[in-house]
């Protein structure tokens, strides 16, 4: 009987992988200082890609967040006082 197309039973391929020593490539072991330096270089490279908001956008976003937080504080306060009064009526 012939093997099906795409069969996973390929002992020759496994033997080849076992004989070849794996190389680290880009992930080869480096000293801790070199890895730390690479990490910080990558951080700086990513931060350069960021589109930073303008001053007016930042002011607008901050204002929206502060207003949202004040509204949520008010809502939670009203619900809290309402539940407090309901508990006082139920439990005396």
N, C-alpha and C positions, 0 to 999 in steps of 0.2 A: 504494500500500500504506500502511496506517496504522501509526503508531508503537505499539509495545507499551506496556502500562501500566507505568509506572516506568522508562521509558527514560532512560538517562543522557545522551542526546544532546539537550541543552537549551542552545543557544547564547545565547538571550536571558538566561538566568540568569547566565551567565558575563559577559556584557557589563555587566549591572547591578552585579556585584561589583567589576569593574575600575573603574567610574566613581566608586564611593563611596570616599572616603578613610576608612581605618580609624582609629578613635579608640582610645586606650589604655585608656580606662575605668578600672578599678581598677588596672591595671598601667601607668598613664601614668608617664612618666619623672619620678622625684623625685630630689632630691639624695641623696648618699650618707648624710648624717646622718639624714635623714628615713627612709630605708630601714632603717638600722641601728636607729633608735628603734622602728620598726614591728616589726622582727624581735624585739627584746627584749620588746616588749609581747605579741607572740604567744607567746613562750616562757613568760612569766609566766602568761598565760591558760591555756596547756596544763598548766602545773604545778599550777594551782588545780584542774584536773579530776582529778588523780591521787589515787587512794585509797591513802594511806600506811599501812603496817602499824603495828600497835600495838607497844609495847615487848616484850610477851611473844611476839608473832608473830616479831618481828625476832630475838629471842634463840633461838627454836625454829629458824628458818630458818638462822641462823648455825651453830648446833650441828649441824644435819643436814649442812650443807656441809662443816664441818670433819671430821666423822666420815667422810663419803664420801671426802674427799681423803686421809685417813689410810689408809682401806681400800684405795684405789687405789694409794697409794704402796707399801703392803705387798704387794699383788698384783704390781705391776711389779717390785719387788725380788725376790720369790720366782721369778718367771719369768726375771729377769736372771741370778740365781745358777744356776738350772736350766740355762739355755742356756750359761752359762759352763762348768759342769761337763761338759755334753754336748760342747762344743767341745774341752775338755781331753782327754776320752776319745777323740774322733775324731782329733784332730791331735797328741796326745801331748804 
